[in-house]
């Protein structure tokens, strides 16, 4: 195990500020809740087809929703017992109305709070974060495309440890996640009992084997080399959330107390920033909103700032803000640039 160290460790003030301690506990609690949401939603993602909570059965040619068959009501029309108008009404009421209502609620949440689904629920983003952490342990960088290594110090003052042997965990973990995703995606299209039964008995059909193998290869490459690029430029769910969020000037953003920007100069040794280091999307959280287009509202930058500034009586420099405070956050940046 190789330990990155510095000739001079950062000084740790001895005084204890009760409000800072409480804030640090709140930050740990927030990330604990976020992890619980991510784990819970990942389990739901895996088990939803098993319990027919949501899936489409290609064999039966109909969907399942909350344990019940979900059909479009076209059987009578195909049998000549219903008119075209009745068939169109069934499609509208049973397909388009639920989809539009669900999409509208989803976009409204994004308009108000940003990509909250990505940072708190998305099963893909939980894999992104997991591989980021493993890759940082192996190479000191959260991505193979990262130009610079992460700071040599964690936000709690402990040295960051890097060991190349962790690559023996990174690659198998990415492949394992890819394989799991491939199998789960197939259960959204075929009966889960059939898929898992064939898998465990080693009797996958030709098409099932091709699907799982191809999906595992593609997802392994994506998880290892392009997971951030997928979230930024490919994922339609994330893109529409970002567009809705950008259209609302009062939406929740990571606010930065720019009048105290000098406090960031001593955030970490060697003039590095804790908030930049922890962002899983590799953004710079102190920037303006349009440069934070793919922010997932994971609040890791906010909590890192709270941890590193825990002994500062003025408190952290980053915080979630909304409404007028969000507008002023952008106005403050423009004011600084105009000087």
C-alpha positions as CSV (number, residue, x, y, z in Angstrom):
1,X,0.0,0.0,0.0
2,X,1.5,3.3,-1.0
3,X,0.6,6.3,1.1
4,X,0.8,9.8,-0.4
5,X,2.2,12.1,2.2
6,X,3.5,15.6,2.5
7,X,6.5,16.9,4.4
8,X,4.1,19.0,6.4
9,X,0.7,17.8,7.5
10,X,-2.1,20.4,7.6
11,X,-2.7,22.0,10.9
12,X,-5.8,20.9,12.7
13,X,-7.2,23.6,15.0
14,X,-7.9,22.3,18.5
15,X,-10.9,24.5,19.3
16,X,-14.3,22.9,18.9
17,X,-17.2,25.0,17.6
18,X,-20.5,23.2,18.4
19,X,-22.4,24.5,15.4
20,X,-19.6,23.2,13.1
21,X,-19.8,19.8,14.7
22,X,-23.5,19.7,14.3
23,X,-23.1,20.7,10.7
24,X,-20.6,18.0,10.0
25,X,-23.0,15.4,11.5
26,X,-25.8,16.7,9.3
27,X,-23.6,16.4,6.2
28,X,-22.8,12.8,7.0
29,X,-26.5,12.1,7.6
30,X,-27.4,13.6,4.2
31,X,-24.9,11.4,2.3
32,X,-26.1,8.4,4.4
33,X,-29.7,9.1,3.3
34,X,-28.7,9.5,-0.3
35,X,-26.9,6.2,-0.2
36,X,-30.0,4.6,1.3
37,X,-32.1,6.0,-1.5
38,X,-29.6,4.8,-4.1
39,X,-29.4,1.3,-2.7
40,X,-33.2,1.1,-2.3
41,X,-33.9,2.3,-5.9
42,X,-31.2,-0.1,-7.3
43,X,-32.9,-3.0,-5.5
44,X,-36.2,-1.8,-7.0
45,X,-34.6,-1.6,-10.4
46,X,-33.6,-5.3,-10.1
47,X,-36.7,-6.7,-8.5
48,X,-39.4,-4.7,-10.4
49,X,-39.7,-7.2,-13.2
50,X,-39.6,-10.1,-10.8
51,X,-42.7,-9.0,-9.0
52,X,-44.3,-7.6,-12.2
53,X,-44.2,-4.1,-10.9
54,X,-43.2,-2.8,-14.3
55,X,-42.1,-4.6,-17.4
56,X,-43.1,-5.5,-21.0
57,X,-43.5,-9.1,-21.9
58,X,-42.6,-9.8,-25.5
59,X,-43.9,-13.3,-25.3
60,X,-47.4,-12.2,-24.1
61,X,-47.3,-8.9,-26.0
62,X,-48.5,-6.8,-23.2
63,X,-47.1,-4.8,-20.2
64,X,-47.3,-5.5,-16.5
65,X,-47.8,-2.7,-14.0
66,X,-48.1,-3.1,-10.2
67,X,-48.8,-6.8,-10.6
68,X,-51.6,-6.4,-13.2
69,X,-51.7,-6.8,-16.9
70,X,-51.6,-3.5,-18.7
71,X,-53.1,-3.7,-22.2
72,X,-54.1,-1.0,-24.7
73,X,-57.6,-2.4,-25.1
74,X,-57.2,-3.2,-28.8
75,X,-58.4,-6.8,-28.7
76,X,-62.0,-5.9,-29.4
77,X,-60.9,-3.7,-32.3
78,X,-58.8,-6.5,-33.8
79,X,-61.8,-8.8,-33.4
80,X,-64.1,-6.4,-35.1
81,X,-66.1,-5.6,-32.0
82,X,-65.0,-2.0,-31.5
83,X,-64.7,1.0,-33.7
84,X,-61.5,2.8,-34.7
85,X,-62.6,5.8,-32.4
86,X,-63.0,3.4,-29.4
87,X,-59.5,2.0,-30.2
88,X,-58.0,5.4,-30.4
89,X,-59.6,6.4,-27.1
90,X,-58.2,3.4,-25.4
91,X,-54.7,4.2,-26.7
92,X,-55.0,7.8,-25.5
93,X,-56.3,6.9,-22.0
94,X,-54.2,3.9,-21.3
95,X,-50.9,4.9,-22.9
96,X,-50.5,8.6,-23.7
97,X,-52.3,10.1,-20.7
98,X,-50.3,8.1,-18.1
99,X,-47.1,8.7,-19.9
100,X,-47.6,12.4,-20.3
101,X,-48.8,12.7,-16.6
102,X,-45.7,10.9,-15.4
103,X,-43.3,12.8,-17.6
104,X,-44.9,16.1,-16.6
105,X,-44.5,15.3,-12.9
106,X,-40.9,14.2,-13.5
107,X,-40.0,17.4,-15.5
108,X,-41.7,19.6,-12.9
109,X,-39.5,18.1,-10.2
110,X,-36.4,18.7,-12.4
111,X,-37.6,22.3,-13.1
112,X,-37.7,22.9,-9.3
113,X,-34.8,20.9,-8.0
114,X,-32.6,19.9,-10.9
115,X,-31.3,16.5,-11.7
116,X,-32.3,15.2,-8.3
117,X,-33.3,11.8,-9.8
118,X,-29.7,11.4,-11.2
119,X,-28.0,12.1,-7.9
120,X,-30.3,10.4,-5.5
121,X,-32.0,7.5,-7.4
122,X,-30.6,6.6,-10.8
123,X,-29.1,3.1,-10.8
124,X,-26.6,4.0,-13.5
125,X,-25.3,7.0,-11.5
126,X,-24.8,4.8,-8.4
127,X,-22.5,2.6,-10.6
128,X,-20.7,5.7,-11.8
129,X,-19.9,6.8,-8.3
130,X,-18.9,3.3,-7.2
131,X,-16.4,2.9,-10.1
132,X,-15.2,6.4,-9.5
133,X,-14.2,5.6,-6.0
134,X,-12.6,2.3,-6.9
135,X,-10.6,3.9,-9.7
136,X,-9.5,6.7,-7.4
137,X,-8.1,4.0,-5.0
138,X,-6.3,2.3,-7.9
139,X,-4.8,5.3,-9.7
140,X,-5.5,8.5,-7.7
141,X,-7.9,9.6,-10.5
142,X,-11.6,9.0,-10.7
143,X,-11.5,8.5,-14.5
144,X,-9.0,7.3,-17.0
145,X,-9.5,10.6,-18.9
146,X,-8.7,12.8,-15.8
147,X,-5.6,14.9,-16.6
148,X,-4.7,15.6,-13.0
149,X,-4.6,13.4,-9.9
150,X,-7.0,14.1,-7.0
151,X,-5.7,16.1,-4.0
152,X,-3.4,14.1,-1.8
153,X,-5.5,14.9,1.2
154,X,-9.1,13.9,2.1
155,X,-11.5,16.5,3.5
156,X,-11.1,15.1,7.0
157,X,-7.3,15.8,6.9
158,X,-6.2,12.2,6.3
159,X,-3.9,11.4,3.5
160,X,-5.3,9.8,0.3
161,X,-4.1,6.3,-0.2
162,X,-3.4,4.9,-3.7
163,X,-2.6,1.3,-4.5
164,X,-2.4,-0.1,-8.0
165,X,-3.6,-3.5,-6.7
166,X,-7.1,-2.0,-6.6
167,X,-7.2,-2.4,-10.4
168,X,-7.9,-6.0,-9.7
169,X,-11.1,-4.8,-8.2
170,X,-12.0,-2.1,-10.6
171,X,-12.2,-4.2,-13.8
172,X,-14.1,-7.1,-12.3
173,X,-16.6,-4.7,-10.6
174,X,-17.3,-3.0,-13.9
175,X,-17.9,-6.3,-15.6
176,X,-20.0,-7.6,-12.8
177,X,-22.2,-4.5,-12.9
178,X,-22.5,-4.7,-16.6
179,X,-23.5,-8.4,-16.5
180,X,-26.1,-7.6,-13.8
181,X,-27.5,-4.8,-15.9
182,X,-27.6,-7.0,-19.0
183,X,-29.6,-9.7,-17.2
184,X,-32.0,-7.2,-15.5
185,X,-32.6,-5.4,-18.8
186,X,-33.6,-8.7,-20.4
187,X,-36.0,-9.4,-17.6
188,X,-37.8,-6.2,-18.5
189,X,-38.5,-7.8,-21.9
190,X,-38.9,-11.5,-21.1
191,X,-40.5,-13.4,-18.1
192,X,-37.9,-13.1,-15.3
193,X,-38.6,-16.7,-14.2
194,X,-37.6,-17.9,-17.7
195,X,-34.5,-15.7,-17.9
196,X,-33.1,-16.5,-14.4
197,X,-34.1,-20.2,-14.7
198,X,-32.2,-20.5,-18.0
199,X,-29.3,-18.6,-16.6
200,X,-28.9,-20.7,-13.4
201,X,-29.3,-24.0,-15.3
202,X,-26.9,-22.9,-18.1
203,X,-29.6,-23.3,-20.8
204,X,-29.9,-19.8,-22.2
205,X,-31.5,-19.6,-25.6
206,X,-29.4,-18.4,-28.5
207,X,-31.0,-14.9,-28.5
208,X,-30.8,-14.6,-24.7
209,X,-27.1,-15.5,-24.8
210,X,-26.4,-13.0,-27.6
211,X,-28.3,-10.2,-25.8
212,X,-26.6,-10.8,-22.4
213,X,-23.1,-11.2,-23.9
214,X,-23.4,-8.1,-26.2
215,X,-24.9,-5.9,-23.5
216,X,-22.2,-7.0,-21.0
217,X,-19.4,-6.1,-23.3
218,X,-20.9,-2.7,-24.3
219,X,-21.8,-1.8,-20.7
220,X,-18.4,-2.9,-19.4
221,X,-16.7,-0.5,-21.9
222,X,-19.1,2.2,-20.9
223,X,-18.6,1.8,-17.2
224,X,-14.8,1.7,-17.6
225,X,-14.3,4.4,-20.2
226,X,-17.4,6.5,-20.9
227,X,-19.7,6.6,-17.9
228,X,-19.3,10.4,-17.4
229,X,-19.7,11.0,-21.1
230,X,-22.9,9.0,-21.1
231,X,-24.4,11.0,-18.3
232,X,-23.4,14.3,-19.8
233,X,-24.2,13.8,-23.5
234,X,-26.2,10.6,-24.2
235,X,-28.7,10.1,-21.4
236,X,-32.0,11.6,-22.5
237,X,-33.4,11.4,-19.0
238,X,-30.6,13.6,-17.7
239,X,-30.7,16.0,-20.7
240,X,-34.4,16.8,-20.3
241,X,-33.9,17.3,-16.5
242,X,-31.1,19.7,-17.2
243,X,-33.0,21.7,-19.8
244,X,-36.0,22.0,-17.4
245,X,-33.7,23.1,-14.6
246,X,-31.9,25.7,-16.7
247,X,-35.2,27.3,-17.7
248,X,-36.0,28.1,-14.0
249,X,-33.8,30.9,-12.5
250,X,-35.3,30.2,-9.1
251,X,-34.4,26.4,-9.2
252,X,-32.2,24.9,-6.5
253,X,-28.5,25.4,-7.2
254,X,-25.2,25.1,-5.3
255,X,-24.7,28.6,-4.0
256,X,-21.2,30.0,-3.4
257,X,-20.4,32.9,-1.0
258,X,-18.1,34.7,-3.5
259,X,-17.3,37.5,-1.1
260,X,-15.4,34.8,0.9
261,X,-13.6,33.3,-2.0
262,X,-10.2,33.9,-0.4
263,X,-11.1,31.1,2.1
264,X,-10.8,28.6,-0.7
265,X,-7.1,29.4,-1.2
266,X,-6.3,27.4,2.0
267,X,-9.0,24.8,1.5
268,X,-6.5,22.0,1.0
269,X,-2.7,21.9,0.9
270,X,-1.1,22.8,-2.4
271,X,-4.0,25.2,-3.1
272,X,-6.4,22.5,-4.2
273,X,-10.2,22.5,-3.7
274,X,-12.1,19.8,-1.9
275,X,-15.3,20.6,-3.7
276,X,-13.7,20.0,-7.1
277,X,-12.2,16.8,-6.0
278,X,-15.4,15.1,-4.8
279,X,-17.7,16.0,-7.7
280,X,-18.6,12.7,-9.4
281,X,-19.4,14.5,-12.6
282,X,-16.0,16.2,-12.6
283,X,-17.5,19.7,-12.5
284,X,-16.3,22.8,-10.6
285,X,-19.1,23.5,-8.1
286,X,-18.1,27.2,-7.5
287,X,-19.0,28.0,-11.1
288,X,-22.1,29.6,-12.5
289,X,-25.2,27.6,-13.4
290,X,-24.7,27.3,-17.1
291,X,-21.3,25.6,-16.5
292,X,-23.1,23.2,-14.0
293,X,-25.5,21.9,-16.7
294,X,-25.0,18.3,-15.7
295,X,-25.0,18.8,-11.9
296,X,-26.8,15.9,-10.2
297,X,-27.5,17.7,-6.9
298,X,-25.7,15.0,-5.0
299,X,-24.5,17.7,-2.6
300,X,-21.1,16.0,-2.1
301,X,-19.4,19.4,-2.9
302,X,-21.6,21.1,-0.3
303,X,-20.8,18.5,2.3
304,X,-17.0,18.5,1.5
305,X,-17.0,22.2,2.0
306,X,-18.8,21.9,5.3
307,X,-16.3,19.3,6.4
308,X,-13.2,21.2,5.4
309,X,-14.6,24.5,6.9
310,X,-15.9,22.8,10.0
311,X,-13.7,24.8,12.3
312,X,-14.4,28.1,10.5
313,X,-16.8,30.3,12.6
314,X,-18.1,31.8,9.4
315,X,-19.3,28.3,8.2
316,X,-19.0,26.7,4.8
317,X,-18.9,28.6,1.5
318,X,-21.2,26.2,-0.4
319,X,-24.9,25.5,0.3
320,X,-28.1,24.6,-1.6
321,X,-30.0,27.8,-2.4
322,X,-33.2,28.5,-4.3
323,X,-35.6,31.3,-5.2
324,X,-34.1,34.8,-4.8
325,X,-30.9,33.4,-3.3
326,X,-30.3,31.4,-6.5
327,X,-30.8,34.5,-8.6
328,X,-28.4,36.5,-6.4
329,X,-25.8,33.7,-6.7
330,X,-25.7,34.3,-10.4
331,X,-25.8,38.1,-10.0
332,X,-22.9,37.9,-7.6
333,X,-20.7,36.2,-10.1
334,X,-21.5,38.8,-12.8
335,X,-20.7,41.6,-10.3
336,X,-17.3,40.0,-9.7
337,X,-16.6,39.6,-13.4
338,X,-17.5,43.2,-14.1
339,X,-14.9,44.6,-11.6
